[in-house]
Each structure stands twice: as C-alpha cells, then as structure tokens.
Amino acid sequence: MKILILNGPNLNLLGERDRTTYGSLTLSEIEKSLIKRFPDIEFTFVQSNHEGKLIDAIHSARTGGTDALVANWGGFTHSSVAIHDALELLNIPKVEVHISNIHAREEFREHSITGRAMNGIITGFGLNSYHLGVLAAKSLLEQ
C-alpha cells in the first residue's frame, strides 16, 4: 500500500513554531513515527511552502500508483481553491489532518476549502492526527 503524505506551508518549521498550538515534534519526527507505526505502508512525504508544488504532487498521485492521500494543507486549508480543484480530480481516499483543533482557534481557520474535496477531516490530536489519518485512509481502502 502506498500513501502520499502532503504537508503545506510552514509545517517545515514544526518544533520551532508555537509549541502550545503545534507541539514540539518536528516534521521529520512525525514522518519517522508514521514509518515506525505502519511498517507495511510505503510512504511518500512531500512538504512545500508553494501551492503549485503541492498541486503537482496531487496530479502525480493520479497516475503514480498512490493508493491514498493524507494531507495537512496548513494555511492553504482556508484559502486554496486551486488545491481543492486538483483534489476533486483525484479518485483515491483523501484524508485531511490538522495538528491543532482548527475549530478552537481563530474564526477564519474553522472553514476548510480543501476539506470539501476530502473524504474526511481529523483535527486537534497532535501527532495522532496523522496516525488517525492513515488509519482512516486504510479503512477507506478496505471498504
């Protein structure tokens, strides 16, 4: 099973950002945790601060043998119609994850443009949001 993990802007700075909101783990530590927890899954990890690179990764997943997508779009969650439109063309399980609870933060963060094109959203469980996202993607693939 191949799962693509996409991370959007500023997530490369996890561990340095507001630790009360995002915790102390780095993105690399989150990736290592997924590999350790799910040794039977082949992960591809992409992080970018650039919307076009994330869209290119979504497009590549359409033909690259990717079975599912788990993504934390960061700030693009609330602003990217272009990512939303690319996601609509991707016919594999898609799970959006967020480290913090986006509904307990600023009002503008409660709205997910990208979420409309995903199978579901997991938010507020820190590192476990990624683990739960992978479990959800696996469950969708098994249905």
Residue frames as qw, qx, qy, qz and C-alpha x, y, z in Angstrom:
[[0.000, 0.891, 0.455, 0.000, 0.00, 0.00, 0.00],
 [0.430, 0.165, 0.022, 0.887, 1.31, 3.43, -0.98],
 [0.148, -0.878, -0.437, 0.129, 0.21, 6.54, 0.88],
 [0.364, 0.492, 0.012, 0.791, 1.22, 10.07, -0.06],
 [0.375, -0.712, -0.405, 0.434, 1.62, 12.44, 2.90],
 [0.308, 0.606, 0.153, 0.717, 1.45, 16.10, 1.87],
 [0.388, -0.656, -0.363, 0.537, 2.27, 18.99, 4.19],
 [0.284, 0.850, 0.260, 0.359, 1.73, 22.62, 3.32],
 [0.262, 0.710, -0.207, 0.620, 3.30, 25.94, 4.23],
 [0.233, -0.690, 0.421, -0.541, 5.24, 26.47, 7.44],
 [0.942, -0.289, 0.029, -0.169, 4.96, 22.84, 8.52],
 [0.757, 0.357, -0.343, 0.427, 8.68, 22.53, 7.81],
 [0.062, 0.543, -0.415, 0.727, 9.08, 24.72, 10.92],
 [0.801, -0.490, -0.238, -0.249, 7.29, 22.40, 13.32],
 [0.796, -0.229, -0.290, 0.480, 9.24, 22.19, 16.55],
 [0.329, 0.036, -0.080, 0.940, 10.10, 25.89, 16.22],
 [0.251, -0.486, -0.350, -0.761, 6.58, 27.27, 15.92],
 [0.482, -0.425, 0.280, -0.713, 4.21, 27.98, 18.80],
 [0.236, 0.124, -0.956, 0.123, 4.60, 24.79, 20.83],
 [0.344, 0.167, 0.650, -0.657, 1.37, 25.31, 22.75],
 [0.671, 0.427, 0.002, -0.606, -0.50, 25.09, 19.45],
 [0.737, 0.483, -0.422, -0.215, 1.65, 22.72, 17.39],
 [0.944, -0.305, 0.075, 0.098, 3.61, 20.71, 19.96],
 [0.293, -0.787, 0.473, 0.265, 7.34, 20.15, 19.99],
 [0.772, 0.065, 0.575, 0.263, 7.75, 17.46, 17.33],
 [0.046, 0.503, -0.465, -0.727, 9.45, 18.29, 14.05],
 [0.769, 0.387, -0.140, -0.490, 8.01, 17.23, 10.71],
 [0.441, 0.430, -0.788, -0.004, 10.85, 14.72, 10.38],
 [0.167, -0.132, 0.859, -0.465, 9.87, 13.18, 13.73],
 [0.688, 0.257, 0.292, -0.612, 6.25, 12.90, 12.59],
 [0.689, 0.466, -0.459, -0.313, 7.38, 11.15, 9.40],
 [0.227, 0.340, -0.889, 0.206, 9.60, 8.72, 11.35],
 [0.428, -0.002, 0.674, -0.602, 6.69, 7.99, 13.69],
 [0.774, 0.344, 0.001, -0.531, 4.45, 7.06, 10.75],
 [0.568, 0.456, -0.678, -0.095, 7.10, 4.78, 9.26],
 [0.006, 0.243, -0.883, 0.402, 7.58, 3.05, 12.62],
 [0.531, 0.119, 0.540, -0.642, 3.85, 2.70, 13.37],
 [0.806, 0.453, 0.191, -0.330, 2.94, 1.48, 9.87],
 [0.329, -0.498, 0.697, 0.398, 5.89, -0.58, 8.56],
 [0.530, 0.301, 0.773, 0.179, 3.67, -2.26, 5.94],
 [0.349, 0.885, 0.289, -0.102, 2.94, 1.06, 4.19],
 [0.578, 0.132, 0.209, 0.778, 5.19, 2.70, 1.63],
 [0.040, -0.884, -0.286, 0.367, 5.05, 6.42, 2.39],
 [0.461, 0.408, 0.165, 0.771, 5.99, 9.30, 0.16],
 [0.266, -0.746, -0.347, 0.502, 6.42, 12.57, 2.03],
 [0.341, 0.484, 0.239, 0.769, 6.18, 15.99, 0.39],
 [0.210, -0.768, -0.351, 0.493, 6.27, 19.31, 2.19],
 [0.386, 0.342, 0.275, 0.812, 6.14, 22.59, 0.35],
 [0.036, -0.546, -0.313, 0.777, 5.52, 26.23, 1.05],
 [0.174, 0.280, -0.438, -0.837, 4.47, 26.56, -2.60],
 [0.692, 0.271, 0.371, -0.556, 0.94, 25.79, -3.71],
 [0.667, 0.533, -0.378, -0.359, 1.99, 24.67, -7.20],
 [0.181, 0.392, -0.897, 0.093, 4.35, 22.00, -5.88],
 [0.411, 0.053, 0.776, -0.476, 1.54, 20.52, -3.79],
 [0.712, 0.462, 0.095, -0.521, -0.79, 20.58, -6.80],
 [0.478, 0.533, -0.669, -0.198, 1.89, 18.84, -8.89],
 [0.085, -0.213, 0.936, -0.267, 2.12, 16.12, -6.21],
 [0.606, 0.273, 0.516, -0.540, -1.68, 15.67, -6.31],
 [0.670, 0.558, -0.252, -0.420, -1.56, 15.37, -10.10],
 [0.263, 0.464, -0.846, -0.014, 1.26, 12.81, -9.89],
 [0.371, -0.066, 0.825, -0.420, -0.80, 10.74, -7.45],
 [0.733, 0.355, 0.089, -0.573, -3.44, 10.26, -10.16],
 [0.837, 0.443, -0.297, -0.125, -1.13, 8.02, -12.19],
 [0.178, 0.647, -0.692, 0.265, 1.73, 7.12, -9.85],
 [0.636, -0.084, -0.765, 0.059, 0.24, 4.10, -8.11],
 [0.081, -0.196, 0.542, -0.813, -0.67, 6.02, -4.97],
 [0.275, -0.381, -0.880, -0.069, -3.44, 4.29, -3.02],
 [0.301, -0.829, -0.468, 0.059, -4.40, 7.11, -0.62],
 [0.264, 0.549, -0.125, 0.783, -3.59, 10.68, 0.38],
 [0.476, -0.713, -0.411, 0.310, -3.22, 12.14, 3.88],
 [0.376, 0.495, 0.059, 0.781, -2.63, 15.87, 3.91],
 [0.288, -0.728, -0.332, 0.527, -2.13, 18.79, 6.25],
 [0.424, 0.695, 0.301, 0.497, -2.60, 21.80, 3.98],
 [0.365, -0.238, -0.233, 0.869, -1.58, 24.31, 6.64],
 [0.132, 0.480, 0.156, -0.853, -2.78, 27.80, 5.72],
 [0.206, 0.084, -0.665, -0.713, -3.85, 26.62, 2.25],
 [0.005, -0.370, -0.914, 0.168, -6.72, 24.81, 4.01],
 [0.067, 0.697, 0.485, -0.524, -8.54, 28.11, 4.31],
 [0.132, 0.730, -0.142, -0.656, -7.57, 29.74, 1.04],
 [0.081, -0.361, 0.756, 0.540, -6.75, 27.39, -1.82],
 [0.760, 0.409, 0.173, -0.475, -9.42, 26.86, -4.43],
 [0.503, 0.592, -0.593, -0.212, -6.66, 25.55, -6.72],
 [0.038, -0.256, 0.944, -0.205, -5.74, 22.70, -4.34],
 [0.586, 0.221, 0.562, -0.540, -9.45, 21.95, -3.87],
 [0.703, 0.538, -0.137, -0.445, -9.93, 21.71, -7.64],
 [0.333, 0.487, -0.805, -0.056, -6.91, 19.40, -8.04],
 [0.273, -0.119, 0.872, -0.389, -8.24, 17.17, -5.26],
 [0.705, 0.311, 0.271, -0.577, -11.58, 16.79, -7.00],
 [0.673, 0.518, -0.447, -0.279, -9.77, 15.02, -9.85],
 [0.126, 0.403, -0.881, 0.212, -8.09, 12.51, -7.52],
 [0.812, -0.182, -0.245, -0.498, -10.14, 9.33, -7.12],
 [0.592, 0.029, -0.729, 0.342, -8.42, 7.73, -4.13],
 [0.513, -0.728, -0.430, 0.146, -9.16, 8.04, -0.40],
 [0.281, 0.527, -0.149, 0.788, -8.20, 11.51, 0.83],
 [0.550, -0.680, -0.445, 0.193, -7.96, 12.46, 4.50],
 [0.139, 0.755, -0.158, 0.621, -7.19, 15.96, 5.76],
 [0.694, -0.436, -0.438, 0.369, -5.38, 16.26, 9.09],
 [0.022, 0.813, -0.152, 0.562, -4.53, 19.12, 11.41],
 [0.464, 0.072, -0.669, 0.576, -2.31, 19.06, 14.48],
 [0.099, 0.085, 0.451, -0.883, -4.33, 21.73, 16.28],
 [0.202, 0.584, 0.776, -0.124, -8.10, 21.90, 16.60],
 [0.166, 0.214, 0.336, 0.902, -8.93, 24.36, 13.82],
 [0.304, -0.666, -0.539, -0.417, -12.39, 24.89, 15.35],
 [0.562, -0.703, -0.307, 0.309, -10.91, 26.13, 18.63],
 [0.484, -0.169, 0.117, 0.851, -8.75, 28.79, 17.01],
 [0.123, 0.331, -0.080, -0.932, -9.39, 31.97, 15.02],
 [0.638, 0.447, 0.406, -0.478, -12.72, 32.06, 13.22],
 [0.521, 0.641, -0.388, -0.409, -11.14, 32.09, 9.73],
 [0.029, 0.387, -0.921, -0.038, -9.44, 28.74, 10.48],
 [0.575, 0.123, 0.691, -0.421, -12.77, 26.97, 11.03],
 [0.733, 0.571, 0.075, -0.362, -13.53, 26.95, 7.30],
 [0.493, -0.307, 0.717, 0.386, -11.74, 24.35, 5.16],
 [0.556, 0.573, -0.246, -0.549, -11.93, 24.95, 1.43],
 [0.277, 0.392, -0.862, -0.161, -9.82, 21.84, 0.79],
 [0.320, -0.024, 0.857, -0.403, -11.95, 19.73, 3.15],
 [0.681, 0.381, 0.158, -0.605, -14.87, 19.80, 0.73],
 [0.685, 0.493, -0.479, -0.243, -12.82, 17.63, -1.65],
 [0.074, 0.368, -0.890, 0.260, -11.62, 15.20, 1.04],
 [0.555, -0.286, -0.762, -0.170, -13.32, 12.10, 2.46],
 [0.584, -0.735, -0.344, 0.034, -12.93, 13.48, 5.97],
 [0.164, 0.732, -0.331, 0.572, -11.01, 15.73, 8.34],
 [0.756, -0.431, -0.396, 0.293, -9.19, 14.83, 11.56],
 [0.158, 0.718, -0.140, 0.664, -8.26, 17.82, 13.68],
 [0.425, -0.741, 0.196, -0.482, -6.83, 18.55, 17.08],
 [0.949, -0.314, 0.035, -0.003, -4.97, 15.37, 18.07],
 [0.273, -0.776, 0.521, 0.226, -1.38, 16.48, 17.50],
 [0.001, -0.400, 0.870, 0.288, 0.82, 13.71, 16.13],
 [0.386, 0.203, 0.885, -0.165, -2.11, 11.32, 16.47],
 [0.526, 0.631, 0.105, -0.560, -3.99, 13.30, 13.81],
 [0.339, 0.553, -0.671, -0.359, -1.53, 11.85, 11.27],
 [0.111, -0.104, 0.984, -0.090, -1.82, 8.33, 12.72],
 [0.455, 0.428, 0.635, -0.455, -5.61, 8.56, 12.69],
 [0.462, 0.646, -0.210, -0.571, -5.48, 9.92, 9.15],
 [0.204, 0.372, -0.872, -0.242, -3.52, 6.89, 7.97],
 [0.232, 0.141, 0.925, -0.264, -5.91, 4.54, 9.79],
 [0.496, 0.563, 0.320, -0.579, -8.87, 6.29, 8.15],
 [0.409, 0.581, -0.509, -0.486, -7.25, 6.04, 4.70],
 [0.027, 0.188, -0.981, -0.046, -6.57, 2.31, 5.25],
 [0.363, 0.326, 0.757, -0.434, -10.17, 1.79, 6.36],
 [0.511, 0.618, 0.002, -0.598, -11.48, 3.57, 3.26],
 [0.298, 0.478, -0.748, -0.351, -9.29, 1.38, 1.06],
 [0.088, -0.031, 0.986, -0.140, -10.61, -1.78, 2.74],
 [0.497, 0.378, 0.469, -0.625, -14.26, -0.86, 2.14]]
